Amino acid sequence: MSPAILAQNVTKWYGPRRAVNDVSFAIEHGEIVGLLGPNGSGKSTIFRMLTGYLVPTSGTIEVDGHDVVAESLAVRRAISYVPEDAPLYDHMRVGEFLHFMAIMKGLRGTAARASVDGAARRLDLTRVMTLQTGKLSRGFRQRVSIAQALLGDPRVLVLDEPTSGLDPNQVIAVRDLVQSLAGSRTVLIASHVLPEIEKIASRVMILLDGTLLTADALREKTGGATLRLSAAAPHDAIRRIVTGIAGVRGMDIDSDGAADIARYLIQVQPRPSLAADILAALVGAGIAVSELTECQLDLERVFLDLTRGSARLAA
């Protein structure tokens, strides 16, 4: 069986500007995958190509086994899209809008009503079905947009910042909804709230300046251990000593502290006594060490390390 989403060497140019650069990835059926990247990194462009709003300049994209250019109607039957700014018809009442969208997706009669009622219950919209969408709060507008995406039972969902503008309780409700789809639906989701993505997604891709840095950032967290060091000495002296020790794979400045104390993150290949060896080498060189502890990298740290590292290489 082909993947739910397959992108191969996809590039997109807007005139002289390249928004997406030779991106390839595959998402299997039932996966929930996060796509992270700074503003302007190309996330929305990829989403719009996946859903048929834009055509790739080069490369190919398949959704549920269908080419997004050659078989666009089949792709649109298989996929639903929630853009960051929910596009609603402000003059329509919520119920009218959802019924209209159900008809647009090919549902009729009892099937349309059942799909609308189910989506409304799932997104807690039953009490606002008679209100005009233009009079809803941002949070309710976002929920209406997600509800219309669920109509017709699509096999693939693409969600661009689905929790934007929601209060904490609504964020939890959307997170629970997305998690409940695991296994039965394929979900590709973008969000600036990294802890939420970490809770929802089984895999996280990171995009920077249109280039895919990693297709599995969460796995980056398990490739080794990280030590946090706080010490008072010139950066170059500390780096020379630490990186010369067997098992140290690299180090970065985490932050500059008070009283000339700097904090570092040291990437290491775990082995017995490595931390003790680092401490002994620093103290032996007369460097005052105030902290040397093992720390767990979260997704935010992986994201910052990858994007900053790539920015330095490009400079």
N, C-alpha and C positions, 0 to 999 in steps of 0.2 A: 504494500500500500504506500502511495506517495505521501509525503508530509502534508500537514494541513496548510502550511505556508512554506514556499520555497523561493528564495531570492538568489539569483545567480549573476554576479558581476554587474550589479545595477548601478548606473550612473545617471544623474539628472543635472542638466545645465539650465540655468535661467539666463539666457543671453551669454555674457562673458563670465558669469559667476557659476561655479560648480557647487551645487548644494549637497549632492550625494556622490561619493567617490568609490566606485567599484566595490559595492557592499554585497556580501553573500552570507546567507544564514538559512537555517531550516528550523521549523517549529513543528513538533509532532502533534498528532491529534490528542486532545485532552490536556495539553500543557497550558500553564499560565506563565507567561514570560513578560518580564518588565523590560522596557526600553528607556534608558536614562541618557541624558546629555544636557549640556548647558543650552540656554536659549540660542537659537540660530544654528544648532548642530545638525539639523536635517531630519529630526524626528517626524514632524508634521508632514514633510515632503514624502517620507517613506510611507506614512499612513495613507496619504492621498493617492500614492501610486498603487498601494495594495488594494484600495477600494475603488479604483477606476476613475478618480477625479483628475489624475494626472497620468501622462504616458511617460515611461522611462525614456531617456535619450538613448541609452544602450543597456543591454542586459535583459534578463527575463524574470518575471514574477508569476508564480502559480499559486492559486488559492483553491484548496480542495481538489487539486488535480487539473484546474482550468487556468489557461493563460489569461492574464488580466487584460490583454489587448485583443487577442483573437477571439476570446470567449467571454467578453465583458458581462453579458447578461447572466450567464451561468455563475460567474463570480459574484455578482450582486445578489443573486438568490442565496448564496452560501454565506455571505458576510454582512455584518451590521457594523456601523461606525458611529461613534459618539465624539464629535470634535470638541475642542476645548471650550469654545463659545457656542453654547447650545443654540442652533438655528431653529427657532419656533415661529409659527404664524401667530403674531400677538393678538389678532382679532378673534382667533378661534378659542373656544373653551377647551379645557384639557381633554374632556371626553371626546369632543368632536375631532380634535387633533389626532388623538390616538386611533380613533376609528378610521380617519382619513389615511393615516399611515398604514394601518392594517390592510385597507383596500389597495393601497399602492404596492403592498407586498404580496398581493394576489389572494388575500383572504376574503371570504364572503360570508354573510349570514351568521349562523351559529358559531362557525369557526372564528370569525372576526371578533364577535362579542366575547367568546371564551378567552381568546388571546389577550384582548384589551383588559378584561376583568382580572385575569391572572397577573398581568404586568402591573396593573394599578395596585393590587393587593401587595405584591412583592415590594413595590417601591413606596408603599403607604401614601397613595394618592387618592384614595376613595373619597376623602373629605373635600378635595379641591376639584373634583371632576367637572363641576358646573362653573368654575371660575375661568376668566379669560387668561390665557398664558401670559399676556403682556402685563398683567397685574400681579404675577407671582414674584416671590423673592428669588434671588439667584439660586439659592439652595433647591427650591422646588422646581425651578426651570431645569436645573441639572438633572433632577430625578425624573422629570418628564422626558428629557432627552434619552436617559438610560432606559426608561420604560419602552419608548418607541423602538429602541435597538433590540429589545427582547422579543418583539412581535414577530410571529412567523417562525419562532424556534430556530434561529440561525446557528450554523455549526461553528462559525468563527465570529468573535467579537473583537473589535478594535476600539480601545478606549483611550482618548487623549485627555489627560488630567481630569478623570471622572469625579474626583472629590473636591475640585476647585470650588470654593465658595460655600462648602458645606460646614455645618457645625460639628463638634466632636461626635455627638450621637449619630448624626447622619453619615459621617466618615466610617464609623464602625459598622453601620448597617450596609454600606456599599462594600466594605471589605468582606463582610460575611457573605454578601451576595456573590461576589466574585469567587470567593473560596468555595462556595457551594457548587459552582459550575465546573470545578476541576474534575477531569475525567470524562465529563459528558460534553463539554464545549472547549474549544481552543480560544484562549484569551491573550491578546497582546495589549499591554497597558503601559502608558507613559505617565509619570508623576514626578513632581519635584519633592514630594514627601518621601524621602528615602526609607525611613523606618517602616512606612506603610508597604512599600514595594517589597521590602525584605520579608514582611509577614505574609504577603500574598503570593509572591512569585516563586516558582520552583527554579527559575533560572533568570538571570539578569544580563542583558546586553548593554554595552556602553558605547555611545556614539559621540564623536568630537569632530567638529568641522567637516561633517559629512563622511568621516571614516569610521568604520567599526573597529574599536580598540579591543573588545573582547566579546565573545558570544556567551560567556558564562563567568560573570564577575564573582558570583558566590563561590565558585570553585577556587578563585584566586585566594580566598581566605584560608583555604586548607592546604596551600602549597608549602607551608613552613610556619615558623613561629616568629613573633615580633617581640622585641624587648624595648622598653621605654627607659631611656637614660637621661638623667639630669646631671650636668657637670659644669664646672667653672674653669674654662680654658679656651684658647683660640680654636675656632672650628677646625682649621686645617690640622692642628696637632691631634685633636680627638679623632678625626676621621682617619688619619694616618695610622694611629695605634689600633683602632677598632677594626678597620678593614683588613689589617694584616694578620688577623687571628683566624685560624682555620675554622670554617663553619659559618663565618659571616658572609652574607650574600650582598649586602648593601646597607646604606643608612641614609636617612634624610633628616633635615632639621624640622622638628615639629613646631617649635616656637621659641622665641627668645624670652627668657624670664627676667626676674629682678636680680640686681646685684651681680650682673655678668654671668648668671647661670642660664644655660641654654638647655632645651629639651630635644632629644633625638629619638627617632624610631629606627631600630636596627633590625633588619630582616636576616634571619638566621636559619640554618638547617639544624634542627634540634639534635643535640648530643649531650651526654652527661658532662657536667662541669664547665660547659661553655660560658655560662654567665659568670662563674667564678674566675675563669681565665680572663674574661674581659675586665672584670673588676680588678684583678691582680695587676694586669698590664697598665691600667690607668693609674691606680694608686702607686705602682712602682715608678711611674713617670712623674709623680708628684702632683697629680691632678685630683682635685677634691671632687668626690662623687656624692651627690645627695640622694640619688635614686637609681636603682637598676632593677626593674621588675618586668615580668612577662605580662603582656597585654593581649587582649583579644581584639582583632581588627573587626570593625563593623563595616557595613556596606558603604557608609559615608566615607570612611578612611580609604577603602579600596577605590572608590570613585575619585576622590581627590588625588590619590597617588597616581592613578592612571592618567587622568586628564592633565595634571601638572607635569608629569613626566613627559607626556607627548608634546605639551606646549614648549617645554625646554628643548626637546629635540628639534622642534620646528624652528626655534629661534635662531 
